[in-house]
Amino acid sequence: MAGQNAADARTHQPGTNRTEFLDAVATEWEELDPDQYAFTRGVAGQLREHDDRAEFAAGIDLILAGITAHTWP
């Protein structure tokens, strides 16, 4: 994910905000061929509200919970 975010950062103008970026990508997805990209078109609207930062934080919490729950010999 970090690599993807870094690549995305290089392809957009400085100052592009997150909301504008996600809206632009969602719009592109909505314009894809409906037969070839039915799923992508179906989730395009959700992308506008997607919060990958919250999902990342939840993943870290899950990893830490697993580490603390592990019984060490």
N, CA, C, O and CB atoms as a CASP TS submission, in Angstrom:
PFRMAT TS
TARGET T0000
AUTHOR 0000-0000-0000
METHOD Language model
MODEL 1
PARENT N/A
ATOM      1  N   MET     1       0.823  -1.184   0.000  1.00  0.00           N
ATOM      2  CA  MET     1       0.000   0.000   0.000  1.00  0.00           C
ATOM      3  C   MET     1       0.865   1.245   0.000  1.00  0.00           C
ATOM      4  O   MET     1       0.554   2.232  -0.667  1.00  0.00           O
ATOM      5  CB  MET     1      -0.935  -0.001   1.193  1.00  0.00           C
ATOM      6  N   ALA     2       1.943   1.191   0.746  1.00  0.00           N
ATOM      7  CA  ALA     2       2.820   2.368   0.800  1.00  0.00           C
ATOM      8  C   ALA     2       3.376   2.690  -0.582  1.00  0.00           C
ATOM      9  O   ALA     2       3.456   3.857  -0.968  1.00  0.00           O
ATOM     10  CB  ALA     2       3.976   2.140   1.794  1.00  0.00           C
ATOM     11  N   GLY     3       3.759   1.654  -1.329  1.00  0.00           N
ATOM     12  CA  GLY     3       4.268   1.864  -2.677  1.00  0.00           C
ATOM     13  C   GLY     3       3.219   2.461  -3.599  1.00  0.00           C
ATOM     14  O   GLY     3       3.515   3.337  -4.412  1.00  0.00           O
ATOM     15  N   GLN     4       1.987   1.978  -3.464  1.00  0.00           N
ATOM     16  CA  GLN     4       0.897   2.509  -4.282  1.00  0.00           C
ATOM     17  C   GLN     4       0.636   3.968  -3.938  1.00  0.00           C
ATOM     18  O   GLN     4       0.430   4.792  -4.829  1.00  0.00           O
ATOM     19  CB  GLN     4      -0.383   1.678  -4.086  1.00  0.00           C
ATOM     20  N   ASN     5       0.645   4.288  -2.651  1.00  0.00           N
ATOM     21  CA  ASN     5       0.423   5.682  -2.244  1.00  0.00           C
ATOM     22  C   ASN     5       1.540   6.587  -2.746  1.00  0.00           C
ATOM     23  O   ASN     5       1.286   7.716  -3.167  1.00  0.00           O
ATOM     24  CB  ASN     5       0.315   5.784  -0.717  1.00  0.00           C
ATOM     25  N   ALA     6       2.775   6.096  -2.702  1.00  0.00           N
ATOM     26  CA  ALA     6       3.896   6.890  -3.189  1.00  0.00           C
ATOM     27  C   ALA     6       3.773   7.132  -4.688  1.00  0.00           C
ATOM     28  O   ALA     6       4.016   8.241  -5.163  1.00  0.00           O
ATOM     29  CB  ALA     6       5.225   6.196  -2.871  1.00  0.00           C
ATOM     30  N   ALA     7       3.396   6.094  -5.433  1.00  0.00           N
ATOM     31  CA  ALA     7       3.209   6.246  -6.881  1.00  0.00           C
ATOM     32  C   ALA     7       2.085   7.231  -7.170  1.00  0.00           C
ATOM     33  O   ALA     7       2.213   8.074  -8.057  1.00  0.00           O
ATOM     34  CB  ALA     7       2.905   4.884  -7.539  1.00  0.00           C
ATOM     35  N   ASP     8       0.995   7.133  -6.435  1.00  0.00           N
ATOM     36  CA  ASP     8      -0.122   8.058  -6.622  1.00  0.00           C
ATOM     37  C   ASP     8       0.306   9.495  -6.356  1.00  0.00           C
ATOM     38  O   ASP     8      -0.105  10.415  -7.063  1.00  0.00           O
ATOM     39  CB  ASP     8      -1.289   7.681  -5.706  1.00  0.00           C
ATOM     40  N   ALA     9       1.125   9.678  -5.346  1.00  0.00           N
ATOM     41  CA  ALA     9       1.560  11.028  -4.988  1.00  0.00           C
ATOM     42  C   ALA     9       2.372  11.663  -6.114  1.00  0.00           C
ATOM     43  O   ALA     9       2.337  12.881  -6.290  1.00  0.00           O
ATOM     44  CB  ALA     9       2.386  10.997  -3.699  1.00  0.00           C
ATOM     45  N   ARG    10       3.098  10.854  -6.873  1.00  0.00           N
ATOM     46  CA  ARG    10       3.914  11.386  -7.960  1.00  0.00           C
ATOM     47  C   ARG    10       3.095  11.701  -9.211  1.00  0.00           C
ATOM     48  O   ARG    10       3.556  12.444 -10.078  1.00  0.00           O
ATOM     49  CB  ARG    10       5.008  10.405  -8.305  1.00  0.00           C
ATOM     50  N   THR    11       1.896  11.149  -9.315  1.00  0.00           N
ATOM     51  CA  THR    11       1.104  11.339 -10.530  1.00  0.00           C
ATOM     52  C   THR    11       0.093  12.475 -10.410  1.00  0.00           C
ATOM     53  O   THR    11      -0.636  12.749 -11.364  1.00  0.00           O
ATOM     54  CB  THR    11       0.383  10.061 -10.873  1.00  0.00           C
ATOM     55  N   HIS    12       0.034  13.132  -9.273  1.00  0.00           N
ATOM     56  CA  HIS    12      -0.950  14.202  -9.060  1.00  0.00           C
ATOM     57  C   HIS    12      -0.254  15.506  -8.730  1.00  0.00           C
ATOM     58  O   HIS    12       0.858  15.535  -8.202  1.00  0.00           O
ATOM     59  CB  HIS    12      -1.930  13.829  -7.935  1.00  0.00           C
ATOM     60  N   GLN    13      -0.932  16.560  -9.054  1.00  0.00           N
ATOM     61  CA  GLN    13      -0.400  17.887  -8.786  1.00  0.00           C
ATOM     62  C   GLN    13      -0.246  18.114  -7.288  1.00  0.00           C
ATOM     63  O   GLN    13      -1.084  17.659  -6.509  1.00  0.00           O
ATOM     64  CB  GLN    13      -1.303  18.958  -9.395  1.00  0.00           C
ATOM     65  N   PRO    14       0.811  18.810  -6.871  1.00  0.00           N
ATOM     66  CA  PRO    14       0.932  19.166  -5.455  1.00  0.00           C
ATOM     67  C   PRO    14      -0.299  19.950  -5.011  1.00  0.00           C
ATOM     68  O   PRO    14      -0.803  20.799  -5.746  1.00  0.00           O
ATOM     69  CB  PRO    14       2.222  19.992  -5.200  1.00  0.00           C
ATOM     70  N   GLY    15      -0.766  19.664  -3.831  1.00  0.00           N
ATOM     71  CA  GLY    15      -1.932  20.358  -3.299  1.00  0.00           C
ATOM     72  C   GLY    15      -3.243  19.654  -3.585  1.00  0.00           C
ATOM     73  O   GLY    15      -4.290  20.081  -3.098  1.00  0.00           O
ATOM     74  N   THR    16      -3.208  18.568  -4.379  1.00  0.00           N
ATOM     75  CA  THR    16      -4.438  17.812  -4.624  1.00  0.00           C
ATOM     76  C   THR    16      -4.880  17.211  -3.303  1.00  0.00           C
ATOM     77  O   THR    16      -4.103  16.524  -2.639  1.00  0.00           O
ATOM     78  CB  THR    16      -4.232  16.699  -5.713  1.00  0.00           C
ATOM     79  N   ASN    17      -6.105  17.461  -2.925  1.00  0.00           N
ATOM     80  CA  ASN    17      -6.537  16.905  -1.649  1.00  0.00           C
ATOM     81  C   ASN    17      -7.170  15.533  -1.843  1.00  0.00           C
ATOM     82  O   ASN    17      -7.530  15.148  -2.955  1.00  0.00           O
ATOM     83  CB  ASN    17      -7.522  17.849  -0.959  1.00  0.00           C
ATOM     84  N   ARG    18      -7.292  14.831  -0.776  1.00  0.00           N
ATOM     85  CA  ARG    18      -7.768  13.453  -0.779  1.00  0.00           C
ATOM     86  C   ARG    18      -9.168  13.334  -1.367  1.00  0.00           C
ATOM     87  O   ARG    18      -9.428  12.428  -2.159  1.00  0.00           O
ATOM     88  CB  ARG    18      -7.753  12.896   0.627  1.00  0.00           C
ATOM     89  N   THR    19     -10.058  14.221  -0.997  1.00  0.00           N
ATOM     90  CA  THR    19     -11.435  14.183  -1.484  1.00  0.00           C
ATOM     91  C   THR    19     -11.475  14.356  -2.998  1.00  0.00           C
ATOM     92  O   THR    19     -12.195  13.636  -3.691  1.00  0.00           O
ATOM     93  CB  THR    19     -12.277  15.269  -0.802  1.00  0.00           C
ATOM     94  N   GLU    20     -10.700  15.314  -3.509  1.00  0.00           N
ATOM     95  CA  GLU    20     -10.652  15.538  -4.953  1.00  0.00           C
ATOM     96  C   GLU    20     -10.096  14.321  -5.684  1.00  0.00           C
ATOM     97  O   GLU    20     -10.607  13.928  -6.733  1.00  0.00           O
ATOM     98  CB  GLU    20      -9.807  16.771  -5.272  1.00  0.00           C
ATOM     99  N   PHE    21      -9.057  13.735  -5.126  1.00  0.00           N
ATOM    100  CA  PHE    21      -8.436  12.573  -5.744  1.00  0.00           C
ATOM    101  C   PHE    21      -9.412  11.398  -5.808  1.00  0.00           C
ATOM    102  O   PHE    21      -9.593  10.795  -6.865  1.00  0.00           O
ATOM    103  CB  PHE    21      -7.175  12.173  -4.974  1.00  0.00           C
ATOM    104  N   LEU    22     -10.038  11.076  -4.678  1.00  0.00           N
ATOM    105  CA  LEU    22     -10.965   9.944  -4.648  1.00  0.00           C
ATOM    106  C   LEU    22     -12.165  10.193  -5.552  1.00  0.00           C
ATOM    107  O   LEU    22     -12.656   9.261  -6.190  1.00  0.00           O
ATOM    108  CB  LEU    22     -11.435   9.676  -3.217  1.00  0.00           C
ATOM    109  N   ASP    23     -12.643  11.420  -5.619  1.00  0.00           N
ATOM    110  CA  ASP    23     -13.752  11.745  -6.505  1.00  0.00           C
ATOM    111  C   ASP    23     -13.354  11.542  -7.962  1.00  0.00           C
ATOM    112  O   ASP    23     -14.133  11.005  -8.749  1.00  0.00           O
ATOM    113  CB  ASP    23     -14.218  13.187  -6.276  1.00  0.00           C
ATOM    114  N   ALA    24     -12.151  11.965  -8.323  1.00  0.00           N
ATOM    115  CA  ALA    24     -11.689  11.815  -9.703  1.00  0.00           C
ATOM    116  C   ALA    24     -11.557  10.342 -10.084  1.00  0.00           C
ATOM    117  O   ALA    24     -11.951   9.948 -11.182  1.00  0.00           O
ATOM    118  CB  ALA    24     -10.347  12.530  -9.897  1.00  0.00           C
ATOM    119  N   VAL    25     -11.010   9.534  -9.193  1.00  0.00           N
ATOM    120  CA  VAL    25     -10.865   8.107  -9.479  1.00  0.00           C
ATOM    121  C   VAL    25     -12.239   7.446  -9.573  1.00  0.00           C
ATOM    122  O   VAL    25     -12.478   6.640 -10.472  1.00  0.00           O
ATOM    123  CB  VAL    25     -10.008   7.418  -8.393  1.00  0.00           C
ATOM    124  N   ALA    26     -13.133   7.779  -8.660  1.00  0.00           N
ATOM    125  CA  ALA    26     -14.484   7.207  -8.697  1.00  0.00           C
ATOM    126  C   ALA    26     -15.191   7.565 -10.000  1.00  0.00           C
ATOM    127  O   ALA    26     -15.889   6.732 -10.578  1.00  0.00           O
ATOM    128  CB  ALA    26     -15.312   7.700  -7.495  1.00  0.00           C
ATOM    129  N   THR    27     -15.015   8.778 -10.456  1.00  0.00           N
ATOM    130  CA  THR    27     -15.626   9.198 -11.723  1.00  0.00           C
ATOM    131  C   THR    27     -15.064   8.381 -12.879  1.00  0.00           C
ATOM    132  O   THR    27     -15.813   7.949 -13.756  1.00  0.00           O
ATOM    133  CB  THR    27     -15.390  10.705 -11.971  1.00  0.00           C
ATOM    134  N   GLU    28     -13.741   8.164 -12.888  1.00  0.00           N
ATOM    135  CA  GLU    28     -13.126   7.334 -13.932  1.00  0.00           C
ATOM    136  C   GLU    28     -13.694   5.913 -13.890  1.00  0.00           C
ATOM    137  O   GLU    28     -13.988   5.332 -14.934  1.00  0.00           O
ATOM    138  CB  GLU    28     -11.584   7.300 -13.765  1.00  0.00           C
ATOM    139  N   TRP    29     -13.846   5.360 -12.704  1.00  0.00           N
ATOM    140  CA  TRP    29     -14.382   4.002 -12.568  1.00  0.00           C
ATOM    141  C   TRP    29     -15.810   3.920 -13.081  1.00  0.00           C
ATOM    142  O   TRP    29     -16.190   2.937 -13.717  1.00  0.00           O
ATOM    143  CB  TRP    29     -14.327   3.549 -11.108  1.00  0.00           C
ATOM    144  N   GLU    30     -16.594   4.943 -12.810  1.00  0.00           N
ATOM    145  CA  GLU    30     -17.998   4.947 -13.251  1.00  0.00           C
ATOM    146  C   GLU    30     -18.119   4.986 -14.777  1.00  0.00           C
ATOM    147  O   GLU    30     -19.148   4.601 -15.333  1.00  0.00           O
ATOM    148  CB  GLU    30     -18.737   6.146 -12.645  1.00  0.00           C
ATOM    149  N   GLU    31     -17.076   5.446 -15.440  1.00  0.00           N
ATOM    150  CA  GLU    31     -17.093   5.557 -16.898  1.00  0.00           C
ATOM    151  C   GLU    31     -16.536   4.316 -17.600  1.00  0.00           C
ATOM    152  O   GLU    31     -16.511   4.267 -18.830  1.00  0.00           O
ATOM    153  CB  GLU    31     -16.305   6.771 -17.322  1.00  0.00           C
ATOM    154  N   LEU    32     -16.094   3.321 -16.842  1.00  0.00           N
ATOM    155  CA  LEU    32     -15.567   2.094 -17.435  1.00  0.00           C
ATOM    156  C   LEU    32     -16.684   1.300 -18.108  1.00  0.00           C
ATOM    157  O   LEU    32     -17.864   1.503 -17.824  1.00  0.00           O
ATOM    158  CB  LEU    32     -14.871   1.233 -16.365  1.00  0.00           C
ATOM    159  N   ASP    33     -16.297   0.399 -18.998  1.00  0.00           N
ATOM    160  CA  ASP    33     -17.259  -0.462 -19.692  1.00  0.00           C
ATOM    161  C   ASP    33     -18.044  -1.285 -18.670  1.00  0.00           C
ATOM    162  O   ASP    33     -17.449  -2.003 -17.867  1.00  0.00           O
ATOM    163  CB  ASP    33     -16.537  -1.395 -20.706  1.00  0.00           C
ATOM    164  N   PRO    34     -19.379  -1.184 -18.696  1.00  0.00           N
ATOM    165  CA  PRO    34     -20.186  -1.872 -17.675  1.00  0.00           C
ATOM    166  C   PRO    34     -20.116  -3.397 -17.755  1.00  0.00           C
ATOM    167  O   PRO    34     -20.310  -4.072 -16.745  1.00  0.00           O
ATOM    168  CB  PRO    34     -21.622  -1.442 -17.797  1.00  0.00           C
ATOM    169  N   ASP    35     -19.844  -3.948 -18.937  1.00  0.00           N
ATOM    170  CA  ASP    35     -19.756  -5.401 -19.067  1.00  0.00           C
ATOM    171  C   ASP    35     -18.422  -5.939 -18.556  1.00  0.00           C
ATOM    172  O   ASP    35     -18.380  -6.986 -17.909  1.00  0.00           O
ATOM    173  CB  ASP    35     -19.955  -5.808 -20.520  1.00  0.00           C
ATOM    174  N   GLN    36     -17.350  -5.237 -18.841  1.00  0.00           N
ATOM    175  CA  GLN    36     -16.024  -5.702 -18.424  1.00  0.00           C
ATOM    176  C   GLN    36     -15.690  -5.335 -16.976  1.00  0.00           C
ATOM    177  O   GLN    36     -14.904  -6.030 -16.332  1.00  0.00           O
ATOM    178  CB  GLN    36     -14.972  -5.127 -19.344  1.00  0.00           C
ATOM    179  N   TYR    37     -16.267  -4.268 -16.466  1.00  0.00           N
ATOM    180  CA  TYR    37     -15.888  -3.759 -15.145  1.00  0.00           C
ATOM    181  C   TYR    37     -17.103  -3.553 -14.243  1.00  0.00           C
ATOM    182  O   TYR    37     -17.224  -2.525 -13.575  1.00  0.00           O
ATOM    183  CB  TYR    37     -15.124  -2.446 -15.289  1.00  0.00           C
ATOM    184  N   ALA    38     -17.985  -4.519 -14.230  1.00  0.00           N
ATOM    185  CA  ALA    38     -19.219  -4.388 -13.440  1.00  0.00           C
ATOM    186  C   ALA    38     -18.925  -4.175 -11.958  1.00  0.00           C
ATOM    187  O   ALA    38     -19.531  -3.314 -11.320  1.00  0.00           O
ATOM    188  CB  ALA    38     -20.095  -5.629 -13.616  1.00  0.00           C
ATOM    189  N   PHE    39     -18.000  -4.953 -11.411  1.00  0.00           N
ATOM    190  CA  PHE    39     -17.693  -4.805  -9.985  1.00  0.00           C
ATOM    191  C   PHE    39     -17.100  -3.432  -9.694  1.00  0.00           C
ATOM    192  O   PHE    39     -17.543  -2.743  -8.776  1.00  0.00           O
ATOM    193  CB  PHE    39     -16.723  -5.906  -9.526  1.00  0.00           C
ATOM    194  N   THR    40     -16.098  -3.034 -10.476  1.00  0.00           N
ATOM    195  CA  THR    40     -15.433  -1.752 -10.247  1.00  0.00           C
ATOM    196  C   THR    40     -16.427  -0.600 -10.328  1.00  0.00           C
ATOM    197  O   THR    40     -16.405   0.315  -9.505  1.00  0.00           O
ATOM    198  CB  THR    40     -14.304  -1.546 -11.262  1.00  0.00           C
ATOM    199  N   ARG    41     -17.294  -0.659 -11.327  1.00  0.00           N
ATOM    200  CA  ARG    41     -18.324   0.383 -11.442  1.00  0.00           C
ATOM    201  C   ARG    41     -19.270   0.347 -10.243  1.00  0.00           C
ATOM    202  O   ARG    41     -19.735   1.389  -9.782  1.00  0.00           O
ATOM    203  CB  ARG    41     -19.123   0.212 -12.751  1.00  0.00           C
ATOM    204  N   GLY    42     -19.551  -0.848  -9.745  1.00  0.00           N
ATOM    205  CA  GLY    42     -20.463  -0.992  -8.617  1.00  0.00           C
ATOM    206  C   GLY    42     -19.936  -0.423  -7.308  1.00  0.00           C
ATOM    207  O   GLY    42     -20.717  -0.007  -6.453  1.00  0.00           O
ATOM    208  N   VAL    43     -18.621  -0.402  -7.148  1.00  0.00           N
ATOM    209  CA  VAL    43     -18.045   0.114  -5.898  1.00  0.00           C
ATOM    210  C   VAL    43     -17.509   1.540  -6.042  1.00  0.00           C
ATOM    211  O   VAL    43     -16.986   2.106  -5.082  1.00  0.00           O
ATOM    212  CB  VAL    43     -16.926  -0.802  -5.427  1.00  0.00           C
ATOM    213  N   ALA    44     -17.635   2.112  -7.221  1.00  0.00           N
ATOM    214  CA  ALA    44     -17.099   3.456  -7.462  1.00  0.00           C
ATOM    215  C   ALA    44     -17.653   4.478  -6.471  1.00  0.00           C
ATOM    216  O   ALA    44     -16.907   5.311  -5.955  1.00  0.00           O
ATOM    217  CB  ALA    44     -17.414   3.899  -8.888  1.00  0.00           C
ATOM    218  N   GLY    45     -18.935   4.419  -6.207  1.00  0.00           N
ATOM    219  CA  GLY    45     -19.535   5.367  -5.269  1.00  0.00           C
ATOM    220  C   GLY    45     -18.993   5.227  -3.860  1.00  0.00           C
ATOM    221  O   GLY    45     -18.858   6.215  -3.138  1.00  0.00           O
ATOM    222  N   GLN    46     -18.681   3.987  -3.467  1.00  0.00           N
ATOM    223  CA  GLN    46     -18.127   3.752  -2.131  1.00  0.00           C
ATOM    224  C   GLN    46     -16.732   4.346  -1.992  1.00  0.00           C
ATOM    225  O   GLN    46     -16.320   4.725  -0.897  1.00  0.00           O
ATOM    226  CB  GLN    46     -18.086   2.257  -1.831  1.00  0.00           C
ATOM    227  N   LEU    47     -16.005   4.426  -3.110  1.00  0.00           N
ATOM    228  CA  LEU    47     -14.640   4.947  -3.060  1.00  0.00           C
ATOM    229  C   LEU    47     -14.602   6.383  -2.560  1.00  0.00           C
ATOM    230  O   LEU    47     -13.666   6.785  -1.869  1.00  0.00           O
ATOM    231  CB  LEU    47     -13.995   4.863  -4.433  1.00  0.00           C
ATOM    232  N   ARG    48     -15.607   7.139  -2.907  1.00  0.00           N
ATOM    233  CA  ARG    48     -15.630   8.548  -2.488  1.00  0.00           C
ATOM    234  C   ARG    48     -15.634   8.700  -0.966  1.00  0.00           C
ATOM    235  O   ARG    48     -15.135   9.693  -0.437  1.00  0.00           O
ATOM    236  CB  ARG    48     -16.855   9.247  -3.075  1.00  0.00           C
ATOM    237  N   GLU    49     -16.193   7.723  -0.270  1.00  0.00           N
ATOM    238  CA  GLU    49     -16.281   7.781   1.196  1.00  0.00           C
ATOM    239  C   GLU    49     -15.263   6.876   1.880  1.00  0.00           C
ATOM    240  O   GLU    49     -15.209   6.813   3.108  1.00  0.00           O
ATOM    241  CB  GLU    49     -17.679   7.398   1.647  1.00  0.00           C
ATOM    242  N   HIS    50     -14.459   6.178   1.088  1.00  0.00           N
ATOM    243  CA  HIS    50     -13.507   5.199   1.626  1.00  0.00           C
ATOM    244  C   HIS    50     -12.466   5.876   2.516  1.00  0.00           C
ATOM    245  O   HIS    50     -11.932   6.933   2.178  1.00  0.00           O
ATOM    246  CB  HIS    50     -12.808   4.444   0.481  1.00  0.00           C
ATOM    247  N   ASP    51     -12.194   5.259   3.640  1.00  0.00           N
ATOM    248  CA  ASP    51     -11.187   5.795   4.562  1.00  0.00           C
ATOM    249  C   ASP    51     -10.134   4.725   4.816  1.00  0.00           C
ATOM    250  O   ASP    51     -10.222   3.985   5.796  1.00  0.00           O
ATOM    251  CB  ASP    51     -11.838   6.261   5.906  1.00  0.00           C
ATOM    252  N   ASP    52      -9.139   4.642   3.938  1.00  0.00           N
ATOM    253  CA  ASP    52      -8.112   3.617   4.094  1.00  0.00           C
ATOM    254  C   ASP    52      -7.260   3.850   5.334  1.00  0.00           C
ATOM    255  O   ASP    52      -6.639   2.914   5.838  1.00  0.00           O
ATOM    256  CB  ASP    52      -7.228   3.572   2.863  1.00  0.00           C
ATOM    257  N   ARG    53      -7.220   5.060   5.825  1.00  0.00           N
ATOM    258  CA  ARG    53      -6.460   5.323   7.056  1.00  0.00           C
ATOM    259  C   ARG    53      -7.101   4.613   8.237  1.00  0.00           C
ATOM    260  O   ARG    53      -6.395   4.066   9.085  1.00  0.00           O
ATOM    261  CB  ARG    53      -6.373   6.839   7.332  1.00  0.00           C
ATOM    262  N   ALA    54      -8.420   4.613   8.304  1.00  0.00           N
ATOM    263  CA  ALA    54      -9.116   3.910   9.384  1.00  0.00           C
ATOM    264  C   ALA    54      -8.902   2.403   9.262  1.00  0.00           C
ATOM    265  O   ALA    54      -8.719   1.718  10.269  1.00  0.00           O
ATOM    266  CB  ALA    54     -10.627   4.239   9.365  1.00  0.00           C
ATOM    267  N   GLU    55      -8.922   1.886   8.037  1.00  0.00           N
ATOM    268  CA  GLU    55      -8.683   0.461   7.835  1.00  0.00           C
ATOM    269  C   GLU    55      -7.251   0.087   8.196  1.00  0.00           C
ATOM    270  O   GLU    55      -7.015  -0.975   8.772  1.00  0.00           O
ATOM    271  CB  GLU    55      -8.977   0.074   6.388  1.00  0.00           C
ATOM    272  N   PHE    56      -6.293   0.950   7.864  1.00  0.00           N
ATOM    273  CA  PHE    56      -4.904   0.714   8.231  1.00  0.00           C
ATOM    274  C   PHE    56      -4.755   0.667   9.749  1.00  0.00           C
ATOM    275  O   PHE    56      -4.106  -0.231  10.286  1.00  0.00           O
ATOM    276  CB  PHE    56      -3.997   1.801   7.637  1.00  0.00           C
ATOM    277  N   ALA    57      -5.351   1.625  10.433  1.00  0.00           N
ATOM    278  CA  ALA    57      -5.276   1.664  11.894  1.00  0.00           C
ATOM    279  C   ALA    57      -5.928   0.418  12.502  1.00  0.00           C
ATOM    280  O   ALA    57      -5.419  -0.133  13.478  1.00  0.00           O
ATOM    281  CB  ALA    57      -5.954   2.941  12.435  1.00  0.00           C
ATOM    282  N   ALA    58      -7.041  -0.021  11.937  1.00  0.00           N
ATOM    283  CA  ALA    58      -7.701  -1.241  12.436  1.00  0.00           C
ATOM    284  C   ALA    58      -6.804  -2.458  12.224  1.00  0.00           C
ATOM    285  O   ALA    58      -6.757  -3.349  13.072  1.00  0.00           O
ATOM    286  CB  ALA    58      -9.066  -1.455  11.730  1.00  0.00           C
ATOM    287  N   GLY    59      -6.097  -2.501  11.106  1.00  0.00           N
ATOM    288  CA  GLY    59      -5.165  -3.600  10.853  1.00  0.00           C
ATOM    289  C   GLY    59      -4.025  -3.615  11.849  1.00  0.00           C
ATOM    290  O   GLY    59      -3.633  -4.680  12.325  1.00  0.00           O
ATOM    291  N   ILE    60      -3.486  -2.449  12.173  1.00  0.00           N
ATOM    292  CA  ILE    60      -2.415  -2.362  13.177  1.00  0.00           C
ATOM    293  C   ILE    60      -2.941  -2.820  14.530  1.00  0.00           C
ATOM    294  O   ILE    60      -2.258  -3.554  15.245  1.00  0.00           O
ATOM    295  CB  ILE    60      -1.860  -0.913  13.275  1.00  0.00           C
ATOM    296  N   ASP    61      -4.143  -2.396  14.884  1.00  0.00           N
ATOM    297  CA  ASP    61      -4.748  -2.839  16.153  1.00  0.00           C
ATOM    298  C   ASP    61      -4.887  -4.356  16.186  1.00  0.00           C
ATOM    299  O   ASP    61      -4.642  -4.982  17.216  1.00  0.00           O
ATOM    300  CB  ASP    61      -6.130  -2.178  16.357  1.00  0.00           C
ATOM    301  N   LEU    62      -5.278  -4.943  15.068  1.00  0.00           N
ATOM    302  CA  LEU    62      -5.431  -6.397  14.989  1.00  0.00           C
ATOM    303  C   LEU    62      -4.086  -7.100  15.173  1.00  0.00           C
ATOM    304  O   LEU    62      -3.999  -8.092  15.896  1.00  0.00           O
ATOM    305  CB  LEU    62      -6.058  -6.798  13.643  1.00  0.00           C
ATOM    306  N   ILE    63      -3.052  -6.596  14.531  1.00  0.00           N
ATOM    307  CA  ILE    63      -1.714  -7.172  14.678  1.00  0.00           C
ATOM    308  C   ILE    63      -1.240  -7.071  16.127  1.00  0.00           C
ATOM    309  O   ILE    63      -0.739  -8.044  16.691  1.00  0.00           O
ATOM    310  CB  ILE    63      -0.715  -6.465  13.740  1.00  0.00           C
ATOM    311  N   LEU    64      -1.400  -5.904  16.719  1.00  0.00           N
ATOM    312  CA  LEU    64      -0.964  -5.721  18.107  1.00  0.00           C
ATOM    313  C   LEU    64      -1.750  -6.601  19.068  1.00  0.00           C
ATOM    314  O   LEU    64      -1.187  -7.133  20.025  1.00  0.00           O
ATOM    315  CB  LEU    64      -1.106  -4.263  18.514  1.00  0.00           C
ATOM    316  N   ALA    65      -3.041  -6.756  18.819  1.00  0.00           N
ATOM    317  CA  ALA    65      -3.853  -7.638  19.666  1.00  0.00           C
ATOM    318  C   ALA    65      -3.365  -9.078  19.551  1.00  0.00           C
ATOM    319  O   ALA    65      -3.328  -9.802  20.545  1.00  0.00           O
ATOM    320  CB  ALA    65      -5.346  -7.548  19.278  1.00  0.00           C
ATOM    321  N   GLY    66      -2.994  -9.491  18.351  1.00  0.00           N
ATOM    322  CA  GLY    66      -2.465 -10.837  18.164  1.00  0.00           C
ATOM    323  C   GLY    66      -1.141 -11.036  18.875  1.00  0.00           C
ATOM    324  O   GLY    66      -0.895 -12.090  19.462  1.00  0.00           O
ATOM    325  N   ILE    67      -0.288 -10.023  18.821  1.00  0.00           N
ATOM    326  CA  ILE    67       1.009 -10.117  19.496  1.00  0.00           C
ATOM    327  C   ILE    67       0.816 -10.203  21.005  1.00  0.00           C
ATOM    328  O   ILE    67       1.455 -11.028  21.659  1.00  0.00           O
ATOM    329  CB  ILE    67       1.898  -8.909  19.140  1.00  0.00           C
ATOM    330  N   THR    68      -0.044  -9.373  21.564  1.00  0.00           N
ATOM    331  CA  THR    68      -0.232  -9.372  23.018  1.00  0.00           C
ATOM    332  C   THR    68      -0.990 -10.607  23.493  1.00  0.00           C
ATOM    333  O   THR    68      -0.850 -11.018  24.645  1.00  0.00           O
ATOM    334  CB  THR    68      -0.974  -8.114  23.452  1.00  0.00           C
ATOM    335  N   ALA    69      -1.788 -11.195  22.617  1.00  0.00           N
ATOM    336  CA  ALA    69      -2.552 -12.398  23.018  1.00  0.00           C
ATOM    337  C   ALA    69      -1.708 -13.656  22.914  1.00  0.00           C
ATOM    338  O   ALA    69      -2.050 -14.679  23.508  1.00  0.00           O
ATOM    339  CB  ALA    69      -3.809 -12.552  22.152  1.00  0.00           C
ATOM    340  N   HIS    70      -0.614 -13.597  22.169  1.00  0.00           N
ATOM    341  CA  HIS    70       0.243 -14.778  21.987  1.00  0.00           C
ATOM    342  C   HIS    70       0.921 -15.150  23.305  1.00  0.00           C
ATOM    343  O   HIS    70       1.433 -14.293  24.025  1.00  0.00           O
ATOM    344  CB  HIS    70       1.310 -14.518  20.889  1.00  0.00           C
ATOM    345  N   THR    71       0.911 -16.451  23.601  1.00  0.00           N
ATOM    346  CA  THR    71       1.600 -16.941  24.797  1.00  0.00           C
ATOM    347  C   THR    71       3.020 -17.338  24.412  1.00  0.00           C
ATOM    348  O   THR    71       3.230 -18.265  23.631  1.00  0.00           O
ATOM    349  CB  THR    71       0.837 -18.149  25.440  1.00  0.00           C
ATOM    350  N   TRP    72       3.969 -16.637  24.961  1.00  0.00           N
ATOM    351  CA  TRP    72       5.375 -16.913  24.656  1.00  0.00           C
ATOM    352  C   TRP    72       5.908 -17.984  25.620  1.00  0.00           C
ATOM    353  O   TRP    72       5.560 -17.987  26.801  1.00  0.00           O
ATOM    354  CB  TRP    72       6.232 -15.606  24.752  1.00  0.00           C
ATOM    355  N   PRO    73       6.748 -18.886  25.112  1.00  0.00           N
ATOM    356  CA  PRO    73       7.290 -19.964  25.983  1.00  0.00           C
ATOM    357  C   PRO    73       8.205 -19.452  27.074  1.00  0.00           C
ATOM    358  O   PRO    73       8.722 -20.239  27.866  1.00  0.00           O
ATOM    359  CB  PRO    73       8.048 -20.973  25.152  1.00  0.00           C
TER
END
